[in-house]
Amino acid sequence: MSIKTGLVAAVLLLLFIAVVGWSFYLTDASKEHVLRNRADHLAEGLRRDKQGLTSKLITLKNQFNKLERDNATQRTALQRLAGKLSNTVRERGELAATLDSMRVEKQRIETRLDDTVQERDVLDQRLTGAQGDRERIQQELSAIVSLRDRLAEDLEDAQVAQRRLQDQVTASGEELRLTAAKVVALSQRVTAADQDVSAKVDELKTAQGRVSKLSAQLDTLNEKVERLEEEVARLRLERQQAMSQLAELRTRLQRELSSKDVKIKQLEEDLTLIQLGGDVLYLSGSIYLTEPGQRALALIAEQIQNIPERTVSVEGHTDTVPVGPLLSDRYPSNWDLSIARAMQAARYLTRQGVDPARVRVVGHGPYRPIASNDTREGRSQNRRIEILLLPSGLKTATVAGNASTD
């Protein structure tokens, strides 16, 4: 409003000066007419200027209010994004801790499975022995019962004979004594047989108790074995999925690079080898990755992040050709060059999201060739980078022995 007032005052002052100037040259009547027309014209111009300034001021205020609202909205969005980022970092840490605990649990379950299988085998042997003892005791008991029945029949026959002899008063005394002695002997044999039967019955009950106990233990162990077998099946399924992912990675790498210098092998002890020809990753006489090499490592990093329980060993190899003059000052030997190239590949993997704590770098120089260095093709094969995926708990590995392309 102060700007408007100043403008109006300035215009009025100019008007006054103009009116006074004209008063020296015009007559009184013409002065009045001219001054009136000028005043009307100036007043009309001032009104239009005032309306224009008022409209512009309102527009500026609206734009300022809109900017303040947009700024507040952006601040709110930034705060929400910061909160989401914090939650994401926390969830990632929790997932990593959960994964570590699952790996430990997996090892513990495998150990328990081995112990349980051994314990089950021992119990099977003991149960087989106990069942054999029970059958033998039952056979002996049947024989003893049969013997007791026969002795009881003999005793009854002897008692009948005794009564018959007693009725025969005219029988000789010697024969009567022999018959009495025979009866006594038979009675003793029957008593001994009864005692033997009782002992065998007790032994049979003990064996049956042992068999019942062993059967219960065997049932429990069978349940444990079933659970552990399910766990092993689940782990085998996870391994098959990982192998399928590695096969897909090999296809994608060969399609991306249009080259056969990419190999993925499954070695002994559940080792996985990814082999890339050095000519794919590096230009001759350089340690810096080519664009196709970066694309290949990006695909490998994407796949490695899907199997976080594996340790990643990046290993460099060279041929026997001495290091060129451009690099010999920094890398005096092929061994140094192999380490530098492996380090470049490892750093690129970590920049693509692979956890550096999982990565190790090894340089072998020319000392582990896979082909003859006497030919150009052989030297090309020996210039390579190998990425080993080691199972958890396996810290070192040698790429040797039987390897099957997977």
Helices and strands as residue ranges (DSSP letters): H 2-23, H 28-167, H 173-257, E 262-266, G 268-270, E 272-277, H 278-281, H 291-304, E 311-317, H 334-351, G 356-358, E 359-365, H 376-382, E 384-390, E 404-405
